[in-house]
């Protein structure tokens, strides 16, 4: 990956950024970040995390961009971490995993602190870190034939990159425990009823709904909206900052234990 660094907090044209794992597009007043690894259901690796963070930084600098959309290419929104990459580079290597998680944390911080409204366009399944990614956005519209699921307790990874922090805020304590501990599919309509997404719509209506939400948001005053968002982030930020670095260290150390190694190996053997 080649990357251009600005000399000042000024936006660049997307083609100058040299992204390979995402597609970053600007069509003011919106920018769109598309996770672009459909062959692996948009699972994110280290490079993708870095690219999302850089795109968010660029969008935050661009005063012509009023809303940022996050979506996925193909039939999935995002299924979280690429477990094949984990097996090759991080299982049994706590220090290397600690570095990877730093990129994950930075991506979340850049997205959550972007200073303008963000909308998750959930075009397909959102699993694990994919659900945490959509939860980091302000609003979410989801196709009604997809589902959300967490699988960390089955794969040797605590979903402490947003799920354990924010699910209780969004859906309540008992429902959060059901999602994390049961590891069952949560259909889009139920996710809407529970408040995990704002709207579940037929696939053919997804883009029309996205357009309508964007048109509404861009009518708002940008400075006032930014500060309103900062206040709305209070509980998310409190839960995140009180736990995320502890999670980073604990999850890194857990990579030296038997559970994740056996669980990830079992998952990859089934693929």
C-alpha positions as CSV (number, residue, x, y, z in Angstrom):
1,X,0.0,0.0,0.0
2,X,1.2,3.5,-0.8
3,X,-0.1,6.3,1.3
4,X,0.1,10.1,0.9
5,X,0.4,12.0,4.1
6,X,-1.0,15.6,4.1
7,X,1.3,18.4,5.2
8,X,-1.7,20.0,6.9
9,X,-5.2,18.9,8.0
10,X,-6.4,19.1,4.4
11,X,-8.4,16.4,2.5
12,X,-6.9,14.6,-0.5
13,X,-8.5,13.1,-3.5
14,X,-9.4,9.4,-2.9
15,X,-7.1,8.2,-5.7
16,X,-4.1,9.9,-4.0
17,X,-4.5,7.6,-0.9
18,X,-3.6,4.4,-2.7
19,X,-6.2,2.2,-0.9
20,X,-6.3,-1.5,-1.8
21,X,-8.6,-3.1,0.8
22,X,-11.4,-0.4,0.7
23,X,-13.0,1.8,-1.9
24,X,-13.2,5.4,-0.8
25,X,-15.4,7.7,-2.8
26,X,-16.5,11.3,-2.4
27,X,-19.6,12.7,-3.9
28,X,-20.3,15.8,-1.7
29,X,-22.1,16.1,0.6
30,X,-21.4,12.4,1.2
31,X,-18.4,10.1,1.3
32,X,-18.6,6.3,1.2
33,X,-16.2,3.8,2.6
34,X,-16.7,0.4,1.1
35,X,-15.0,-2.6,2.6
36,X,-13.8,-4.4,-0.6
37,X,-12.8,-7.9,0.1
38,X,-16.0,-9.7,-1.0
39,X,-14.2,-13.0,-1.6
40,X,-13.8,-13.3,2.2
41,X,-17.0,-11.5,3.2
42,X,-15.1,-8.3,3.9
43,X,-13.2,-9.7,6.9
44,X,-10.7,-7.1,7.9
45,X,-7.0,-7.5,8.2
46,X,-4.4,-5.1,9.5
47,X,-4.2,-3.2,6.2
48,X,-7.9,-2.8,5.9
49,X,-8.1,-1.4,9.5
50,X,-5.4,1.1,8.6
51,X,-7.1,2.2,5.4
52,X,-10.5,2.7,7.1
53,X,-8.8,4.8,9.8
54,X,-7.1,6.9,7.1
55,X,-10.3,7.4,5.1
56,X,-12.1,8.5,8.2
57,X,-9.3,11.0,9.0
58,X,-9.5,12.4,5.4
59,X,-13.3,12.7,5.6
60,X,-13.0,14.5,8.9
61,X,-10.8,17.1,7.2
62,X,-13.1,17.6,4.2
63,X,-15.7,20.4,4.9
64,X,-17.6,19.5,1.8
65,X,-18.4,16.1,3.3
66,X,-21.3,16.2,5.6
67,X,-22.2,12.5,6.0
68,X,-20.0,9.4,5.8
69,X,-21.4,6.0,4.8
70,X,-19.8,2.7,5.7
71,X,-20.8,-0.4,3.7
72,X,-19.5,-3.6,2.2
73,X,-19.0,-5.0,-1.3
74,X,-20.8,-8.2,-2.3
75,X,-23.2,-10.2,-0.1
76,X,-21.8,-9.3,3.3
77,X,-21.3,-6.1,5.3
78,X,-18.4,-7.5,7.3
79,X,-17.7,-10.7,9.2
80,X,-15.1,-9.2,11.5
81,X,-11.5,-10.3,11.7
82,X,-9.8,-12.5,9.1
83,X,-9.2,-15.7,11.2
84,X,-6.9,-17.1,8.6
85,X,-4.6,-14.0,9.1
86,X,-4.9,-14.5,12.9
87,X,-3.9,-18.2,12.6
88,X,-0.9,-17.3,10.5
89,X,0.4,-14.2,12.3
90,X,-1.2,-13.8,15.8
91,X,-2.2,-17.0,17.5
92,X,0.7,-17.9,19.9
93,X,2.2,-14.4,19.3
94,X,0.7,-12.1,22.0
95,X,2.9,-9.1,21.1
96,X,1.9,-9.3,17.4
97,X,-1.7,-9.5,18.3
98,X,-1.3,-6.5,20.6
99,X,-0.1,-4.5,17.6
100,X,-3.0,-5.7,15.4
101,X,-5.5,-4.7,18.1
102,X,-4.0,-1.2,18.2
103,X,-4.9,-0.8,14.5
104,X,-8.4,-2.0,15.3
105,X,-8.7,0.5,18.2
106,X,-7.4,3.3,16.0
107,X,-9.9,2.6,13.3
108,X,-12.8,2.7,15.8
109,X,-11.5,6.0,17.3
110,X,-11.2,7.6,13.9
111,X,-14.7,6.5,12.9
112,X,-16.4,7.5,16.2
113,X,-14.6,10.8,16.4
114,X,-15.0,11.8,12.8
115,X,-17.0,14.9,13.7
116,X,-19.9,14.3,11.3
117,X,-22.8,11.9,11.1
118,X,-22.0,8.3,10.0
119,X,-24.4,5.8,8.5
120,X,-23.9,2.1,8.3
121,X,-25.3,0.7,5.1
122,X,-25.6,-2.9,6.1
123,X,-25.9,-4.7,2.8
124,X,-25.6,-8.2,4.2
125,X,-24.5,-10.2,7.3
126,X,-22.7,-8.4,10.0
127,X,-20.8,-10.8,12.3
128,X,-18.5,-10.2,15.2
129,X,-16.4,-7.1,14.5
130,X,-18.7,-6.4,11.6
131,X,-21.5,-5.7,14.1
132,X,-19.1,-3.7,16.2
133,X,-18.2,-1.6,13.1
134,X,-21.9,-0.8,12.4
135,X,-22.5,0.0,16.1
136,X,-19.7,2.5,15.9
137,X,-21.7,4.5,13.4
138,X,-24.4,6.9,14.4
139,X,-27.2,5.3,12.4
140,X,-27.7,2.1,10.6
141,X,-30.0,0.9,7.8
142,X,-30.0,-2.9,7.1
143,X,-31.3,-5.2,4.4
144,X,-34.2,-7.2,5.9
145,X,-32.9,-10.6,4.8
146,X,-29.6,-10.4,6.6
147,X,-28.6,-11.1,10.2
148,X,-26.3,-10.0,13.0
149,X,-24.3,-12.5,15.0
150,X,-21.5,-12.7,17.5
151,X,-19.3,-15.8,17.6
152,X,-16.4,-14.8,19.9
153,X,-17.1,-17.3,22.7
154,X,-17.1,-20.0,20.0
155,X,-13.8,-18.8,18.4
156,X,-11.7,-18.0,21.4
157,X,-12.1,-14.2,21.3
158,X,-14.1,-12.0,23.7
159,X,-16.1,-9.4,21.6
160,X,-14.6,-6.5,23.6
161,X,-14.0,-4.3,20.6
162,X,-17.4,-2.6,21.0
163,X,-19.9,-5.4,21.6
164,X,-19.4,-5.8,25.4
165,X,-19.2,-2.1,25.8
166,X,-22.1,-0.9,23.7
167,X,-24.7,-3.7,23.4
168,X,-26.0,-3.1,26.9
169,X,-26.4,0.6,26.0
170,X,-28.2,-0.1,22.8
171,X,-30.4,-3.2,23.5
172,X,-30.3,-3.6,27.3
173,X,-28.5,-6.0,29.6
174,X,-30.4,-9.2,29.1
175,X,-30.5,-8.9,25.3
176,X,-26.8,-8.0,25.2
177,X,-26.0,-11.2,27.1
178,X,-28.2,-13.2,24.8
179,X,-26.4,-11.9,21.7
180,X,-22.9,-12.4,23.1
181,X,-23.3,-15.7,25.1
182,X,-25.8,-17.5,22.8
183,X,-24.0,-16.7,19.5
184,X,-27.2,-17.0,17.6
185,X,-28.3,-15.2,14.5
186,X,-30.3,-12.0,15.1
187,X,-32.5,-11.3,12.1
188,X,-32.6,-7.8,10.8
189,X,-36.2,-7.2,11.8
190,X,-35.5,-8.2,15.4
191,X,-32.3,-6.1,15.3
192,X,-34.6,-3.2,14.3
193,X,-37.1,-4.0,17.1
194,X,-34.3,-4.2,19.7
195,X,-32.7,-0.9,18.6
196,X,-29.5,-2.4,17.3
197,X,-30.2,-0.9,13.9
198,X,-32.6,2.0,13.0
199,X,-34.2,0.6,9.9
200,X,-34.6,-2.9,8.2
201,X,-35.7,-2.6,4.6
202,X,-36.0,-4.8,1.5
203,X,-32.7,-5.0,-0.5
204,X,-34.4,-3.1,-3.3
205,X,-35.1,-0.2,-1.0
206,X,-31.8,0.0,0.7
207,X,-30.2,2.8,-1.4
208,X,-33.4,4.9,-1.4
209,X,-33.5,4.7,2.4
210,X,-29.8,5.7,2.6
211,X,-30.4,8.6,0.3
212,X,-33.3,9.8,2.4
213,X,-31.3,9.6,5.6
214,X,-28.4,11.5,4.0
215,X,-30.7,14.2,2.6
216,X,-32.1,14.7,6.1
217,X,-28.7,14.8,7.8
218,X,-27.2,17.3,5.4
219,X,-29.9,19.9,6.2
220,X,-28.5,20.2,9.7
221,X,-25.9,22.7,10.8
222,X,-22.5,21.0,10.7
223,X,-20.9,22.6,13.8
224,X,-24.0,22.1,15.9
225,X,-24.3,18.5,14.7
226,X,-20.7,17.8,15.5
227,X,-21.1,18.9,19.1
228,X,-24.5,17.2,19.5
229,X,-22.8,14.0,18.3
230,X,-20.0,14.5,20.8
231,X,-22.5,14.6,23.7
232,X,-24.4,11.6,22.3
233,X,-21.1,9.7,22.3
234,X,-20.7,10.2,26.1
235,X,-21.8,6.7,27.2
236,X,-20.2,5.0,24.3
237,X,-16.9,6.8,25.0
238,X,-17.0,6.2,28.7
239,X,-17.6,2.4,28.3
240,X,-14.9,2.3,25.5
241,X,-12.1,4.2,27.2
242,X,-12.6,2.5,30.5
243,X,-12.2,-1.0,29.0
244,X,-10.5,-1.0,25.6
245,X,-6.8,-0.9,26.6
246,X,-7.4,-3.6,29.2
247,X,-9.2,-5.7,26.6
248,X,-6.2,-5.1,24.2
249,X,-3.8,-6.5,26.8
250,X,-6.0,-9.4,28.0
251,X,-6.9,-10.5,24.4
252,X,-3.2,-10.3,23.4
253,X,-2.2,-12.5,26.3
254,X,-5.1,-14.9,25.5
255,X,-3.4,-15.6,22.1
256,X,-0.8,-17.6,24.0
257,X,-3.4,-20.0,25.4
258,X,-5.0,-23.1,24.0
259,X,-8.6,-21.9,23.6
260,X,-8.1,-19.5,20.6
261,X,-5.6,-21.8,18.9
262,X,-7.9,-24.8,19.0
263,X,-11.1,-22.8,18.2
264,X,-9.6,-21.0,15.2
265,X,-8.0,-24.2,13.9
266,X,-11.4,-26.0,14.1
267,X,-13.1,-23.1,12.3
268,X,-10.5,-23.1,9.5
269,X,-10.8,-26.9,9.1
270,X,-14.5,-26.5,8.5
271,X,-14.0,-23.9,5.8
